[in-house]
Amino acid sequence: MESMTAYVKNATDPTQIQLVEHELKKMDGIERVLTDTNDGEIKIEFNSRQLTQKEIISKIQELHAHLILEDQS
């Protein structure tokens, strides 16, 4: 299982980040999504055999969320 952290920069309304969380949880391969509506942080755990980080990012961008990715190195 892999993990990634992103921030939804334009999430001024908690409903935006909750929408992102809800839509991610519907994706095959997403194991866990934790969000912080105070700062827009999203921590995502996923099965890299089913899903890539790029696919997750694309899904979030489809929801018109401006992302800032945290460096995982």
N, C-alpha and C positions, 0 to 999 in steps of 0.2 A: 504494500500500500504506500502511496506517495501522498505528500501534502503540499499545499501552496497557500500563500497568504496574499490577499489583494485588498485594496481599499477602493471603495466606490466614492470618488471625489465629489460627484454631484448629488449625493444622497442627502439632501437637506430635509427630506421627509422620511420618517421611519418606514412608511409603506413602500417606498422604492426599494430599500434594502431587503425588506421582507419579501417583496415580489421576486427579487433575485434569488434569495434563499429558497423560496418555494419552487421556482423553476429549476434550480440546480438539483434539488432533491428528487425531481422527477426523472433525471437523466440516469440511464443505466451506467453503472460504474462508480457513481458517487456514493461514498460510504457515510460521510458525515459533513455537515455544513454548520459552522458556528458563526454567528454574526454579532457585531456590536453596533447598535444603532446610534451610539454617541459619536463614534468617529468613522463609521462606514467600513470598519474592518470585517473581512470575510476570511475565515480559515476553512479550507476545503481539504478533505481527505478523500482520495479516489483510488480506484484500481486501475493502474496504468496498462493493464492488459486489455481493458475494455474501453478506455477513454484516455485522450491525451490532454495535456495542459492547454494546448492550442484550441482544442474543441471546447473546453470549459470557458476559455477567454472569449471565443466567438459567441458562445451562448449568452454570456453576460453582456457583450456588446450589442447583441440583437435586442436586448432590453433597454437600449439607449443609456447604459451606465458608463461613465468615464472612469476607467480603471487606472490604478497605480499599483504595479506589482512589486512585491517585496522580494529582494534578492535572496534566494534559498541557499547560496553557497557559503 
